[in-house]
Amino acid sequence: MSSAEHWDVPGYTVTRELGAGGGGRVVLAVHERSGAPVAIKYLSEELRREVGFVARFRREARLLVELDNSHVVRLYEYLETARGAAIVMELVDGPTLRALLREQGATGPEAALAVLKGSLLGLAAAHATGLVHRDYKPENVLVTADGTSKLADFGIAVRAGEGGEAAGTPPYMAPEQWAGVPASPASDVYAATAVFFECLTGHRPYRATEHAVLRHLHQTAPVPVEEVPEPLRRLVERGMAKDPVSRPSGAAGFVAELEEAATAAYGPAWEERGRRRLAALAAALAATFPLNRVRPLEAGTSLFTTALRSLRSVRSKGFLLTAGAVLLVLTGGGIGAYALGSAGYGTPIGDPVVAATGPGTPVVPETAPEGTPETTPEETPAESPSAAPSQTPSHTPSHTPSPASPSGRPSATPSHTRTARPSASAPGSTGHPTPRPSRTPSPTPSTAALKVADLGVSGLTYKAGAGSGTVTVKTNGPGTVRLAVRFTADGTVKATRTLTLSGATTYTRTVSADLGRLCSGTWGMSVSTSPAAAGGAGEATAKVPACPTTVTAIKVGTLTVSSTGAAAASVTVTTDGTGPVTLTGRFAAASATGGTRTVNLSGATSYTRTLSYTFSSRPCGTVTITASTSPAASGGSAARSVTASCPASVSRVSVQNLSITGTTATATIAVTAGNTSAVRLNLTWLSGGERVSTQTYNLSGKTSYTVTASYTYSRWPCDSYAVTASTSPAAAGGASTITRQTDSCIK
């Protein structure tokens, strides 16, 4: 029994139950203020009493809150009160990648690249916060109706450098994960590439039943790149390198390599085509989407951990998931809301290494017959409990509901509810071949035909890509009414929903759908009923609120520095909307104090502005401008640097020593420059006060120099010898001279 049987999360209106099981119940709800659809899991009392589970889940909730990224399933709220505990998270109205692969096989190169890019962006967001996912696999990748992929289930995620135990799902574990090496982003890159391989080929890189064999293959076997398209082999080789040092160090770096390879192989429009392909594959499973189902399914909720442990320490639990069930996965505290395409049991393996204890266990047969698709436990349909009675109808006739008693109401012919004969609809029945006429109750002549007296649409709300509205239906009786809802944007149908109503005469339903990102124009809902309403279809439209502008790119052009110290650079900003953006340029130089310039932008989607700043003194050496925006650009700030040359200057020149040996005089001269620009040192040698020779030295690259110079007189300098040192440009203190006295010469 759910801990929330008589308790609802405040601020949400429950639309219907999506599933229930030992972990609690999952409901589809609408956030009352925004109208956004969400999934709410009410935890069972059994789980709430497990202190260790609750502690792990709180930790996981804190981690997920940090990951506000469009490629990661978002956690909205975690509530824990004396009355119960509940999790509110993003409802992803689409299938898992596992469901797509199971139903469609290989996705094609462009769709596989689109999945890999979306997953890498989700992983990059996690890596940026210091998290390593450790359990990337098709079951944890969700595909929305527009082909966007989202990453789910951070149940065994840890901080980078932590987690020194073997953990993950064996078919996708990196070699170092098997050895229990502390987690690193490179392990996630390996797993994502292994799934990429599966999208390209329809099967995993390594297929084996025994974990020991899988471990050996992942750690030693060559990657079978010959099975993937030739333009993508290098990507697979890089991502699945045995040594993590040889892989991209993180998901963000791998995205750049992926885009380069994809563009070279399939052209610049590869991503758009890939997402369209994914959307088409997902559309084939649209009937299983949470928002498309009318009745709650008898779904199982699953609690499992994908950490490798000794089988002796694990008590296995089996969980049945019916076809198309919505599963809110709690993996050691992790969460992922998604729709499953078929049923399956998670079966633990009798091997010392166990990857999972629930339906997430990915186990592959070691070999498969020629032409036979590989299967896994989650890929093998399991019989529904309702199928059992049909196999033994003669012994369990009461298990087959009488068609004369829909919705659990009493049969029009009571005697038939007690018969020991099997239902006429039961396979293999040996009863009378012709059913009695009384099995189909005759309508009461006095019953009036069902009519829809009133139909209305109101309360349209659009936020974060989701549109919702309130539909009101009034009838003259409790019969069945079918409701068809179309969501439009500027006259184009974006989504449809179908609901079945019965058992009352007045109905109020909040209906929502994902419309994608809309930034202008109008959107609306058109509602019709069967039987048709007296006043025809109901319609309502609303203006689309303007989207908050985001900066998609920022680029700095050439930076110039004038002789007066004025620096200037052109900056180009590209946005996805016309809303306000603040552009700031920060100028800096090692030899002078810098400053900032700010420009406000709006009304367009592309801007080029020249930012300038005049330094208080002429800067020398490296000058840099760093441009940033608010809101921040997706790629961060941009910068440009230039080396500014300065006029040479000399602050001091000094002759420090002068001596003579025989007729050769030697002097030591020190020069202090104002910068590293070139200066010239000029030496004048004198004898008896008369100039006899000059020397020149070119100096550059430093600000302090010591020069030793020598000059040999043609004969002994009579009375005195001297040297004068000067510079060009002239030193601030002028030239420097040292004179030494000598004996007079006999004339």
DAMOMO-V183438 format. One record per pair of residues at least 24 apart in sequence whose C-alpha atoms are under 6 Angstrom apart, sorted by sequence separation. I is the first residue (numbers start at 1). J is the second residue. D is the distance in whole Angstrom. If there is no record, write none. Layout:
I/J/D, I/J/D
This chain:
133/157/4, 160/184/5, 451/475/6, 478/502/6, 520/544/5, 551/575/4, 578/602/6, 620/644/5, 649/673/6, 650/674/5, 676/700/6, 719/743/5, 132/157/5, 320/345/6, 397/422/5, 451/476/6, 478/503/4, 550/575/6, 578/603/5, 620/645/6, 649/674/5, 676/701/5, 719/744/5, 132/158/6, 299/325/5, 301/327/6, 305/331/5, 319/345/6, 478/504/4, 520/546/6, 550/576/6, 578/604/5, 620/646/5, 676/702/5, 718/744/5, 131/158/6, 132/159/6, 302/329/6, 303/330/5, 304/331/5, 305/332/6, 478/505/5, 519/546/5, 578/605/6, 592/619/5, 676/703/5, 718/745/5, 131/159/5, 132/160/6, 303/331/6, 477/505/5, 519/547/5, 549/577/5, 577/605/6, 591/619/6, 675/703/5, 130/159/5, 131/160/6, 393/422/6, 412/441/5, 591/620/6, 648/677/5, 130/160/6, 475/505/5, 549/579/5, 575/605/5, 673/703/5, 687/717/5, 688/718/6, 118/149/5, 474/505/6, 574/605/6, 672/703/6, 688/719/5, 474/506/4, 490/522/5, 574/606/4, 672/704/5, 688/720/5, 135/168/5, 473/506/6, 489/522/6, 490/523/6, 573/606/6, 589/622/6, 671/704/6, 687/720/6, 688/721/6, 115/149/6, 134/168/6, 231/265/6, 344/378/5, 473/507/5, 489/523/4, 573/607/5, 589/623/5, 671/705/5, 687/721/4, 472/507/6, 488/523/5, 572/607/6, 588/623/6, 670/705/6, 686/721/5, 288/324/5, 344/380/6, 390/426/6, 404/440/6, 472/508/5, 488/524/5, 572/608/4, 588/624/5, 670/706/5, 686/722/5, 344/381/5, 471/508/6, 487/524/6, 571/608/6, 587/624/6, 669/706/6, 685/722/6, 4/42/6, 343/381/5, 344/382/5, 471/509/5, 487/525/5, 571/609/5, 587/625/5, 669/707/5, 685/723/5, 343/382/6, 470/509/6, 486/525/6, 570/609/6, 586/625/5, 668/707/6, 684/723/5, 98/138/5, 470/510/4, 486/526/5, 570/610/4, 586/626/5, 668/708/4, 684/724/5, 3/44/5, 97/138/5, 98/139/5, 311/352/6, 316/357/5, 469/510/6, 485/526/6, 569/610/6, 585/626/6, 667/708/6, 683/724/6, 2/44/4, 3/45/5, 43/85/6, 310/352/5, 469/511/6, 485/527/5, 569/611/6, 585/627/4, 667/709/5, 683/725/5, 43/86/6, 96/139/6, 175/218/6, 310/353/6, 468/511/5, 484/527/6, 568/611/6, 584/627/6, 666/709/6, 682/725/6, 42/86/4, 97/141/5, 175/219/5, 309/353/6, 468/512/4, 484/528/5, 568/612/4, 584/628/5, 666/710/4, 682/726/5, 41/86/5, 96/141/6, 97/142/6, 308/353/6, 309/354/6, 467/512/5, 567/612/5, 583/628/6, 665/710/6, 681/726/6, 682/727/6, 41/87/5, 96/142/4, 193/239/5, 308/354/5, 467/513/6, 483/529/5, 567/613/5, 583/629/5, 665/711/5, 681/727/5, 40/87/5, 95/142/6, 96/143/6, 308/355/5, 466/513/6, 482/529/6, 566/613/6, 567/614/6, 582/629/5, 664/711/6, 680/727/5, 40/88/5, 95/143/6, 307/355/6, 466/514/4, 482/530/5, 566/614/4, 582/630/5, 664/712/4, 680/728/5, 39/88/6, 94/143/6, 190/239/5, 306/355/5, 465/514/6, 466/515/6, 481/530/6, 565/614/6, 581/630/6, 663/712/6, 679/728/6, 39/89/6, 72/122/5, 94/144/5, 189/239/6, 190/240/5, 306/356/4, 465/515/5, 565/615/5, 663/713/5, 38/89/6, 71/122/5, 94/145/6, 305/356/6, 465/516/5, 38/90/5, 39/91/5, 465/517/5, 38/91/5, 132/185/6, 304/357/6, 565/618/4, 663/716/6, 304/358/5, 564/618/6, 136/191/6, 186/244/6, 189/251/6, 186/249/5, 186/250/6, 185/250/5, 72/150/5, 71/150/4, 72/151/5, 73/152/5, 652/731/5, 4/84/6, 71/151/6, 553/633/6, 651/731/5, 3/84/5, 452/533/5, 453/534/6, 552/633/6, 650/731/5, 651/732/5, 652/733/6, 655/736/6, 456/538/5, 551/633/4, 552/634/6, 654/736/5, 455/538/6, 457/540/6, 555/638/6, 112/196/6, 112/199/5, 109/200/6, 107/199/5, 108/200/6, 106/199/5, 106/200/5, 106/201/5, 106/202/4, 105/202/5, 124/251/5, 124/252/5, 147/275/4, 120/251/5, 147/278/5, 147/279/4, 146/279/5, 145/279/5, 168/306/6, 168/307/5, 167/307/4, 167/308/5, 166/308/6, 209/364/6, 208/364/6, 209/365/5, 114/271/6, 207/364/6, 208/365/6, 209/366/4, 208/366/3, 207/366/5, 110/270/6, 114/274/6, 111/274/4, 110/274/4, 111/277/6, 111/278/6, 155/331/4, 155/332/5, 155/333/5, 155/334/4, 154/334/5, 153/334/5, 153/335/5, 153/336/5, 152/336/5, 169/355/5, 94/289/5, 93/289/5, 93/290/6, 294/499/6, 99/341/5, 95/339/5, 92/338/6, 60/333/5, 60/334/6, 57/333/3, 56/333/5, 18/296/5, 19/297/6, 23/301/6, 17/296/5, 19/298/6, 20/299/6, 21/300/5, 19/299/4, 20/300/6, 21/301/5, 35/461/6, 36/466/6, 35/468/6
